[in-house]
Amino acid sequence: MKTFSATPADIDKKWFIIDAEGVVLGRLASIIAFRLRGKHKPTFTPSMDMGDNIIVINADKVQMTGKKRTDKIHYWHTGYPGGIKSRTAGQILEGKFPERLLEKAVQRMLPGGPLSRKQMTNLRIYAGTEHGHEAQNPEVLDVKAMNPKNTRSQS
């Protein structure tokens, strides 16, 4: 039996829309990263961009377990001496770009390299309910119904 290796002609990309309201951040990011790589398909080939296109709405209403909203700190450096900066996850969600929290969570679950950067272009995250991708007829991917642990009530 020969090992199947997909070619660009074999790739079939679909569009999915996910409502992130009330969904746990890490579980959502894990599901999105899995689908962006295409690992849910039986024809998965590690060296090809086989994943689907994912649209995430309500990214600002994503939930976290425990005290991560107040205790989890995200650091970055400005490039200048003494330029270490930090924000809590809650401050990021309440800030100007709350979708960056989910974007970074997904990005860090993908392997680094040119292919992962290409796969990240198939992800579109919106803080509100509005998105401009109705023409693609995205299918609804109900993350809440997959597992009861995927959701948390508002805290």
Summary of the structure (lengths in Angstrom):
residues: 155
radius of gyration: 17.0
end to end distance: 52.9
largest distance: 58.6
contacts: 405
relative contact order: 0.25
helix: 35%
strand: 19%
